[in-house]
Amino acid sequence: MLTIHAAPLVLPAGADPVVDGAVVVDGDRVTAVGPYDEVAEDAPGARVRRWPGVLTPGLRQWHPLWLLRHCYHPDPREAGELGEQPLWGERLAALGDLTETRWSGSVRRGVQRMLRYGTTAVASPGARFRDPLVATAVVRSGLTVVGTTGAPGTLLGERPDLDPFAEGYDLAGTVHGPLTVGARADLAVFDVPDESALRERGAVTCVATVLAGRLVYRAR
């Protein structure tokens, strides 16, 4: 089924911005990118999803293994005791030795939280994960695994960050690849007016993530 994702501003990251733009998705592929009126005319009967803000390619997370195996992502049932943010360093050590079952749950929740930040690709040496818990969770999620060529050497700041923009790159340096016809339909939508605001406020403004054509996250 054809789906049109429309937004006030589409930022393909490999071409000029498109005001009142849209991306047409057929299955797991992008079939058109352009002004909404033009692409809608060529896709009669398509389902239309209208989003606020800007629509971009999905983002790339450089440090998934660190965020998933050196941080504990609390279960919602633990929020009263542990809070909702990832625990690392001394707070992680205070939890003691975690069972594999507990780590497995943490990794799954960490992957889901990455999706809430518009992440559709994760980087790992050789484009593969040797940690079985991470590998399983990533495969099940549908995230694309890419290599680490060009990756920053260290985490910026004093703590890990689920926001790919925390590395300080512009949009072109933060997305996995541009929105082009024939590419896998990995999209992210942010409730901001333009790229400058997106870089300033970060991926916490994400309101929707589309992974291989599937809407995997939508803000309530």
C-alpha positions as CSV (number, residue, x, y, z in Angstrom):
1,M,0.0,0.0,0.0
2,L,1.3,3.4,-0.9
3,T,1.8,5.9,1.9
4,I,2.5,9.6,1.6
5,H,4.3,11.2,4.5
6,A,3.8,14.9,4.3
7,A,5.3,17.8,6.3
8,P,5.7,21.6,6.1
9,L,9.4,21.0,5.3
10,V,11.1,18.0,3.9
11,L,14.9,17.9,4.3
12,P,16.3,15.2,2.0
13,A,19.9,15.8,3.2
14,G,21.1,15.2,-0.4
15,A,19.0,17.8,-2.2
16,D,17.4,21.2,-1.7
17,P,14.7,21.4,1.1
18,V,11.1,21.0,-0.1
19,V,8.5,23.3,1.4
20,D,5.1,21.6,1.8
21,G,6.9,18.5,0.8
22,A,6.2,14.8,0.9
23,V,7.8,11.4,0.6
24,V,6.0,8.5,-1.0
25,V,6.6,5.0,0.4
26,D,5.7,1.7,-1.3
27,G,6.4,-1.2,1.0
28,D,9.9,-0.6,2.4
29,R,11.1,1.7,-0.4
30,V,10.9,5.5,-1.2
31,T,9.3,6.0,-4.6
32,A,9.1,9.8,-4.7
33,V,10.3,12.9,-2.9
34,G,8.9,16.3,-3.8
35,P,6.2,18.9,-3.3
36,Y,3.1,17.3,-1.8
37,D,0.8,18.4,-4.6
38,E,3.0,16.9,-7.3
39,V,3.6,13.5,-5.6
40,A,0.0,13.2,-4.4
41,E,-1.2,13.6,-8.0
42,D,1.0,10.7,-9.1
43,A,-0.2,8.5,-6.2
44,P,-4.0,8.5,-6.2
45,G,-5.6,6.5,-3.4
46,A,-2.4,6.5,-1.3
47,R,-2.8,6.8,2.5
48,V,-1.7,10.2,3.7
49,R,0.1,10.8,7.0
50,R,0.5,14.5,7.8
51,W,3.2,15.5,10.2
52,P,4.2,18.7,11.9
53,G,7.7,20.3,11.5
54,V,10.4,18.7,9.4
55,L,10.7,15.3,7.8
56,T,14.3,14.0,7.4
57,P,16.1,10.7,6.6
58,G,16.5,8.5,9.7
59,L,19.4,9.2,12.0
60,R,22.5,7.2,12.7
61,Q,23.7,6.4,16.2
62,W,27.4,6.0,16.5
63,H,27.6,4.5,20.0
64,P,24.9,1.8,20.2
65,L,27.0,-0.8,22.0
66,W,28.0,1.7,24.7
67,L,24.4,2.9,25.1
68,L,23.1,-0.7,25.3
69,R,25.7,-2.5,27.3
70,H,27.2,0.2,29.4
71,C,23.9,1.7,30.4
72,Y,20.9,0.2,32.1
73,H,17.5,1.3,30.7
74,P,15.0,1.0,33.6
75,D,11.8,-0.9,33.2
76,P,8.8,1.4,33.5
77,R,7.9,-0.5,36.6
78,E,11.2,0.6,38.1
79,A,10.7,4.2,37.4
80,G,9.7,5.1,40.9
81,E,13.0,3.7,42.2
82,L,15.4,4.2,39.4
83,G,13.9,7.0,37.3
84,E,13.4,6.8,33.5
85,Q,16.8,7.8,32.2
86,P,19.7,5.4,31.4
87,L,21.9,4.5,34.3
88,W,25.6,4.4,33.8
89,G,28.8,4.7,35.8
90,E,28.3,4.7,39.5
91,R,24.6,4.4,39.3
92,L,24.9,1.3,37.1
93,A,27.5,-0.2,39.4
94,A,25.2,0.3,42.3
95,L,22.8,-2.2,40.7
96,G,25.3,-5.0,41.2
97,D,25.6,-7.9,38.9
98,L,22.6,-8.0,36.6
99,T,21.2,-11.2,35.3
100,E,21.2,-11.9,31.6
101,T,17.4,-11.7,31.7
102,R,17.5,-8.2,33.2
103,W,20.2,-7.1,30.7
104,S,18.2,-8.5,27.8
105,G,15.2,-6.4,28.9
106,S,17.4,-3.3,29.2
107,V,18.8,-3.8,25.7
108,R,15.4,-4.1,24.2
109,R,14.2,-1.0,25.9
110,G,17.3,0.9,24.9
111,V,16.6,0.0,21.2
112,Q,13.1,1.2,21.6
113,R,14.3,4.5,23.1
114,M,16.7,4.9,20.1
115,L,13.7,4.7,17.8
116,R,12.1,7.5,19.8
117,Y,15.0,9.7,18.8
118,G,14.6,9.1,15.1
119,T,17.4,6.6,14.9
120,T,17.1,4.1,12.1
121,A,20.8,3.0,11.8
122,V,23.4,1.9,14.3
123,A,27.1,1.7,13.8
124,S,29.4,-1.2,14.7
125,P,32.8,-2.3,13.5
126,G,32.4,-4.5,10.5
127,A,28.7,-3.6,10.4
128,R,27.9,-6.4,12.9
129,F,27.4,-6.9,16.6
130,R,29.2,-9.8,18.4
131,D,27.3,-9.3,21.6
132,P,24.4,-11.7,21.3
133,L,21.9,-9.7,23.3
134,V,22.6,-6.6,21.2
135,A,22.6,-8.5,17.9
136,T,19.3,-10.2,18.6
137,A,17.6,-7.0,19.7
138,V,18.9,-5.0,16.7
139,V,17.8,-7.7,14.2
140,R,14.3,-7.9,15.7
141,S,13.9,-4.1,15.6
142,G,14.8,-3.8,11.9
143,L,17.5,-1.2,12.5
144,T,20.2,-1.0,9.8
145,V,23.7,-1.9,11.0
146,V,26.4,0.1,9.4
147,G,30.2,0.3,9.7
148,T,32.1,2.8,11.8
149,T,34.1,4.5,9.1
150,G,34.2,8.2,9.9
151,A,32.9,7.6,13.5
152,P,33.9,10.0,16.3
153,G,36.6,8.4,18.5
154,T,35.0,9.2,21.8
155,L,31.7,10.1,23.3
156,L,31.2,13.8,23.5
157,G,30.2,15.3,26.8
158,E,30.2,13.7,30.2
159,R,27.5,11.1,29.7
160,P,26.1,9.0,26.9
161,D,23.3,10.5,24.9
162,L,20.5,8.8,22.9
163,D,20.4,12.0,20.7
164,P,22.5,11.5,17.6
165,F,22.8,15.3,17.3
166,A,24.8,15.3,20.5
167,E,27.9,14.5,18.4
168,G,27.7,18.1,17.0
169,Y,27.3,17.2,13.3
170,D,24.8,19.0,11.0
171,L,21.9,17.0,9.5
172,A,23.9,15.6,6.6
173,G,26.5,14.3,9.1
174,T,23.9,12.8,11.4
175,V,21.6,10.9,9.0
176,H,22.4,7.5,7.7
177,G,21.9,8.5,4.1
178,P,19.9,10.9,2.0
179,L,16.2,10.5,1.0
180,T,16.3,9.3,-2.6
181,V,14.0,7.3,-4.8
182,G,14.7,3.6,-4.4
183,A,16.3,3.9,-1.0
184,R,15.0,2.1,2.0
185,A,12.1,4.1,3.6
186,D,13.8,5.1,6.8
187,L,12.4,8.5,7.9
188,A,12.2,10.7,11.0
189,V,9.9,13.6,11.8
190,F,10.7,16.4,14.2
191,D,8.4,19.1,15.6
192,V,10.7,22.0,14.8
193,P,10.4,24.6,12.0
194,D,13.8,24.1,10.3
195,E,17.2,22.5,10.3
196,S,18.7,25.2,12.5
197,A,16.1,24.6,15.2
198,L,16.6,20.8,14.9
199,R,20.3,21.1,15.5
200,E,19.7,23.4,18.5
201,R,16.9,21.4,20.1
202,G,18.0,17.9,19.1
203,A,16.3,14.7,18.3
204,V,14.3,14.8,21.5
205,T,11.8,16.7,19.3
206,C,11.1,13.5,17.3
207,V,7.4,12.8,16.8
208,A,7.6,9.9,14.4
209,T,10.1,7.3,13.2
210,V,9.5,5.1,10.1
211,L,11.7,2.1,9.7
212,A,11.7,0.2,6.3
213,G,8.3,1.8,5.7
214,R,6.8,0.8,9.1
215,L,5.7,3.4,11.6
216,V,7.6,2.2,14.6
217,Y,7.3,5.2,16.8
218,R,4.7,8.0,17.1
219,A,4.6,10.5,19.9
220,R,1.4,10.6,21.8
